């Protein structure tokens, strides 16, 4: 379902102190920009089978979110390949794919189109999406006025309106009130029970232990451990005195 082979990711950071876009463009064309290579992922290889629920853990800066973006197709790796089989629904950043000047109603169609849903399908599921999001009358308000919790409700409701073959989730369940967190978790468990393959990043080890069949631990931009959930989480907690 997901094959990640020898994936590495480097970012370039400009060392020069540049005070304007004009100065940047001039230095760029004159080949005077000085870069520093920063490695985020180093030779990552793993396979995820259909229906597996895999947690990805690690401290900030370990490369978790970058890895999910590469698998989702948002970023292209510096080296290596990623092969996926099936439609992917990425839930990576709150509000990605939304236009903050449009209403919640309009963004259902916009975000749904980005995820590959037809207008006819979204119209048929519109009431279901709004009901699950619990936004009620706020659905016709511009989303620039939404709280982060309201935005998360809308994003989650649109993303999970169908049964994705691969669901990629980056910390989104950590946002919002406890009631909706539980509701989202129930929906995730429902999808997992129906055979959806899930990659799940969370700093909440309890969530990882509860929801995942397997855990990949990233440390210093490499895979430190890949195995059964209990074994990996216990090793992780021991290292960090959790």
N, C-alpha and C positions, 0 to 999 in steps of 0.2 A: 504493500500500500504506500509506504514511504521509504525510499532508499537514499540515504545521505552518505556520499562517498568522498572521503578525503577533502572535506570542505574547510577552507581557510578564508578569513576575511580581514583585509587590511584597510584602514582609513588613512588618508593623508591629512595632516594638520599643517597649516601655514604658520611658519615661525615668524615671518616678518610682521612688524607692527604697521598695519595699513589703515589709514584714516578715512578713506573714501572709496567708493566703487570705481571712480575714475583711476585712482592710483593702482587699484588691484588690476584693472584691465590693462593698463600700460605695462605693469610688471609682468603680467601674464604673457602678453605678446612679445615682450623683450626677453622672455625666458629668464627672468630675474627672481621669480618666486622661489623661496626656500621652504621645502617641505620636510616634515618628519613623519615617517611611517609608524602607525600605531596598530598593532595586531590585536584583533578582537576575538578571533577564533583561529585555532591552530590544529589542522588535520583531524577534523571531526568525522567519524564514521559510525553509523548505526542503521538498523533496519527496524521499521515498525510494521507489524502485521495488521491485517484487517480486523477491526474490532478491539484492538488494544487501546488501553487508556494509559498514556505515558506522562508522568510528571517530570518536569525539568527544574532542578533546584540549583542554588548557588548564590553566593553573595553578590551585591551590586557590582556591576562591571565585569562579571564572569562571561558575559556574552549570550545570555539566555534570550533576551528580546531580539537581538540581532539574528540569532539562529532561527527563531520563529519567522522573522521577516524574510529570510532567505528561503525557507521552506514554502512560505506563502507566495513567493514570487515578487515581493516588494523590492528586495535587494538581490543583486547578482553577486555570487561569491567571487573573491579574487582567484581562488583555485577550487577545483573539485566540482562535483555534480550533485544535483538533487532530482530524483525522479519520483513523481507522485501518481497514484492511480485513483481517480475519482475527483468529484467536485470539492473544492476547498472553501470553507467559510472561515475567514480569519477575523478574530475579534482582538485586535492588537492595541489600538489606541482609541480612547473615548473620542467620539466625534469625527474620526477619520471617515471621509466620504460624505460628510454632512456640509450643508451650506447654512451658516449661522444666521443669514438674513431671511431664510425661508422658514415656514412654519413646520411644526412636527408632522402634519399631514403631508406637506409637500416633500419633506425629507424622507418619508416612508417610501415614496416612489423613486426619489433620487438615489437613496442608499440601496434600495432593492434592485434598481437597474444596474448599479455598480456590481452588486453580488450576482447578477445574471438572471434575475427574476423578470418576467414580462409584466407589462402594465395590467394585462387582464388577470394574471395570477395574483398580483398585489391587490387589485380591486376585490377579488374574491376572498382574500385573506385579511382585508383591511380591518374589519370589525374585530377579528381575532387578535390582530396585532395590538390594536388600541386597548382592548380589554386586558390583555396580558400585561401591557405596560403600565396600566392603572393611571394613565395621564388624564383621562376624562376630558374636561373642557380645555385643558392646557394644550391639547393636540393642535389647536388652531392659533397658538401663540408662537412668534418667532423663537427659534431655539437659542438665540443669543441670551434670552431671559431664563433659560433653564438652569437649574442647579446641576452639578456633576451627577448626582443620583438620578435625576430625571433623564439626563442625556443617556446614561447607562441603561436605564429601563427601555428607552426607545431603541438603542443600538442592539441590545440583547433580543428584544422582541422581534425585530426585523430579521436578524441573523438566524434565529432558530425557528422561524415560521415554517420551514420545511425541514426535512430530514437530511442534513448534509452528510456526505460520505466521510469527509475529514473536517473536524472542527478544531481550530487552533485558538486557544484562549490565553491571553496574557493579563493576569491579575484583575480581570474585569469583575469577577465575583466579589472582590474586596470593596467595591464601591456601592453606596446606597444603604438604605436602612436594613435592619436585620430581617424584617419580614420578606423583603424582596430578595435578599441574599439567599434565604432559605427556598424561596420560590424558584430562583434561578438554578440553585443546586438541584432541586427536584427535576427541573427540565433537563439539566445536564445528565442526571442519572437515568432519566427516561430515554434520552438519545443513546446513551451508552448501552442500555439494555436492548436497544433495537439494532445494535451493531455498528454504530458510528465510531470511527477511529478518532481518538482525541489526543492532542498534545496540549498539556496544561502547565503553565508557569505560575507559580505562586510562592510568596515568602511565608505563607501560612503552612507550616509542616503538617499541622493537623488535617487541613483540607487535602493535602497530597496523600497522607496516610489513609484517609477515608475513601478517596475517589479513584486512586490509581492502582493499576496492576503491576506497574514497573516504574522505576525512577532512574533518570540519568542525572548525575551530579557533575556540573561544570565547575572547574576550579582552575584559575590561572589560564583561561582560554582553551583548556583541554578537557576531555572527559576523564574525570578522576575515578568514577565508579558508575557502573551500569548493571542493574540487577533488580532482584525482587524488592518490593517497596519497603517492607519492614527492615530488611538488612541494610539497605542504603540509607534510609532515614535515621536509623539508630546510629550508624557510623557518622552521619552528618551532625546529628545532635551532640554526639560525644566530642567531636572536634571543636564545636562552637559552644560547648557547655550549655546546651539548651535543655 
